Amino acid sequence: MDELTIVAEAFDEGGPSALEAADGRRRLEELMRPAVPEPRRRRWRPRLGVGLGLVAAATAAVLATASLGDGEGTPALSKERAAEQHVRARTFLLAAATRLESGTKPNPWTPPKPGRYWRQRTLRGQAWHVVSGGYVIYTEVRSDAWQPGTGQGRGHFAEKAEPVGPRTPEDVAAWRKAGSPTRWRAQADGDRLDLARDAAPPEPHRPVYILDPDTEPPSVPSRIATGADPAAFVAMARRDAGFVDGRANELMAGARYIGDKLAAPKSRAAVLRMLAGLSGIRSIGTVRDACGRTGIGLAAPWVERDDGSVVEYQLVLDPDTDNVLGDQMILKKPGKSGMRPGLRFDYTCTLTEGWTNETPTDLKTVTRRVPPYRVARTAGKCWSPGMDNRKKRETERHEAVTALPTVAARYHADLGGEPGEELLSVSVGPKGHAIALWADAADLAALRPWTTQPGWTVFPDPRSPRPVGVRVTMHTREPVAIARLPLPLAYVDLQPLPNGRILLVGARAQWRPGNPDRNAVICDADGRVEAVETIGDGVEHVYTTKSGRTWVGYFDEGVFGNYGWGGTGASEPIGAPGLVRFSEELRPEWRFPAYDTHPWGLICDCYALNVDGETAWACYYTGFPIVRVKDGVLSGWRNDDVRSVTALAVCGSRIALFGGHGADHDRLVVGELDADRFRVRAEYRLVLPDGRDLSDVVQVVGRGADLHVMTGRHWYRLGLDDIPLDPGKRRGRW
């Protein structure tokens, strides 16, 4: 059965619609471009946090993003063919999500009523090129992991190494021609090792658990609790997308989560929908995994590894249950690996997984394993081949960013504050004035409440446990007190409204039948409440206009649903579109269009928002395109170069993008919009007027052509006119 048959069964249609095909063609160039999704480093906000990771099969394959042509011996896909496969993949993933939620196909998910153990058996393998023989041998490990169903007591874990040797007919013939040796000098991923037929293989690339160096595997109750919350599950899938680069990274991370059978179907369906929104993911029809089982294959765009080889990451799904059978890396171009194109050189198969009341025998207790650490000295630097290559790339990126030319923000004003007060929140209104919210230090905990659930899952509470007295001030250069009022909200953002009124918005909102939290409050200049409304959970950005309208951008929990939103029988999240404009009465009057009506993709998380006049500009995950909403009309531009943007400034066709992950947290990129994409002209590092680095708690707000930099109680500004398009031509104060 192929994926088109599956889609036809789910939707009673024979394949992609004309609209989907047209959308695919609009994405032709985007499909084959490299992309590097990154974990975020952004201003603090009240997301759901989880103390431990999920059980999954991680990979240590070292990949680097590249723009690829034809592979040696493997023809590259035409853009038309890639577009067709992308539309089929998206349709299949959405259909699988629908099936998973509706239960129209068998699904072995079990509610949180565990047996004695949750047991998982896997097979992991890797290909090694025999240096002198010209053929390939494999190391394989079978793992058997038992986790206590109650979370109490010890788990058990065992590994069995299969005999090392060739696996394919071609390699068996070459091995026999070489005299059937049982010892080899082999290489893979740049390492050369001596291998013996019956010796244990080197440290496997894929441990059974994703382990923090200082933690044990997550317990079964913790996995069940996290897997019951779709927004938390999606957030963790995105957080873990960091082992490799490019769309292979995101597909690999998603595979680990849709394959977690302890998670609720609605949570796994949410991850499937997230994957459906990724550009470049392709359906490649029926494929076989390393265990010979037939499934539906999803593939990521080709990427280049450190040794120059080009690979394709494939995820294999069971056509009968939509469960993950396994994943594999297929070689498309050999580079320096010495292996032939089409080879499956790295793979994992899930053999069995589920509850059992049996007792494990002849197994050792699960303990944390530390990979071997071998030190090599090159050019005066000490580096370990076993060290995380991602950390190495981050170090190199830090050095590159540190070497960038700097541009300094201009001091504008101090925000002041009364003795004993703490700054709770600060933003910038439509006229460029700052607006700040203050509270006594003793009340901060009530305005930022948390609840810790079993399994160390931490939830921000949507409302303050008691009304707290706060003070609002408006700032041009000198602060002007506006109002004092009791505040029942938590994690508050605020904005000015016409006629001296104030809008206060809580980031979180609980859904209840007929009575959801009303997390938006409008007060007059004396602090009297004029209106209260519900604008939804997961509020990331709030910006008002001079006419009194309000633009709201949502983070992923507001988009996919949390705190009761989006569940069975519940209302769809108000933030499901990712970006919503509200009227003066706080009624939704414009929503970001559905992803299949435009080429810029689904908003999973509105990273950056700028409201200039009545026009909104946004840069969002996934893909980080730059979009404009003017008079209700959506326009957009591709952004191939700058990821994880947290703020943007705009003037005509000129754009400045600020922020990024890790070393790029203070990066500032300036460029121009052409007919269809953002073109980078210069890259800088943003610093304070005296040249000091920005603090870790900096907040940068984009309003029109200005970036407002808030660090502590100090307010700095930087306009687009202060940033030259040519780094060699300084303009403004540097």
Secondary structure, DSSP 8 states (H G I E B T S, - for coil): --HHHHHHHHHSSSS--HHHHHHHHHTHHHHTS---------S-----EESS--B-------EE------BTTB----HHHHHHHHHHHHHHHHHHHHHHHHT-S------S---SEEEEEEEEEEEEEETTTS-EEEEEEEEEEEEETTS-S--EEEEEE---B--SHHHHHHHHHTT--SEEEEEETTEEEEEETTS--SS-SS-SB---TT-----HHHHHHHHT-HHHHHHHHHHT--SSSSHHHHHHHHHHHHT-TTS-HHHHHHHHHHHHTSTT-EEEEEEE-TTS-EEEEEE---EEETTS-EEEEEEEE-TTT--EEEEEEEEEE-TTS---TT-EEEEEEEEEEEEE-----S-EE----------EEETTEEE-TTS-HHHHHHHHHHHHHHTS-EEE-EEEEE----TTEEEEEEEE-TTS-EEEEEEEGGGHHHHS-EEEETTTEEEE-SEEEEEEEEEEEEESSSEEEEEEEEEEESSEEEEE-GGG-EEEEES-----TT-----EEEE-TTS-EEEEE---S-EEEEEE-TTS-EEEEE-HHHHH--TTTTSTTS---TTTTSEEEE-TTS-EEEE---GGGSTT---SEEEEEEEETTEEEEEEETT--EEEEETTEEEEEB-SS--S--EEEEETTEEEEE--SGGGGGEEEEEEE-SSBEEEEEEEEEE-TTS-B--TT-EEEEETTEEEEEETTEEEEEEGGGS-SSTTS--S--
